[in-house]
Amino acid sequence: MRFIILSEEEKNHLEYLHKASLNSVVRKRCLSLLYSNQERSIKEVSELVNVSRRSLERLLMHGHQ
């Protein structure tokens, strides 16, 4: 299983965006990346942020490239 590994600076920026953004899509993406950094499974993250597993896989793979 792959996880996103974030630096402290990246985590802080994502946490800020999650709190400050008015865009719900941006907030979900930030939260998804933060959960992945906590080594949560794709299934678990998709349930927590209420998106399909496939959508989450695309998000994480696109960000990984």
Secondary structure as the mmCIF struct_conf table of DSSP 4:
data_model
#
loop_
_struct_conf.conf_type_id
_struct_conf.id
_struct_conf.beg_label_comp_id
_struct_conf.beg_label_asym_id
_struct_conf.beg_label_seq_id
_struct_conf.end_label_comp_id
_struct_conf.end_label_asym_id
_struct_conf.end_label_seq_id
HELX_RH_AL_P HELX_RH_AL_P1 GLU A 8 ALA A 20
BEND BEND1 LEU A 22 LEU A 22
HELX_RH_AL_P HELX_RH_AL_P2 SER A 24 ASN A 37
TURN_TY1_P TURN_TY1_P1 GLN A 38 GLU A 39
HELX_RH_AL_P HELX_RH_AL_P3 ILE A 42 VAL A 49
TURN_TY1_P TURN_TY1_P2 ASN A 50 ASN A 50
HELX_RH_AL_P HELX_RH_AL_P4 ARG A 53 HIS A 64
#
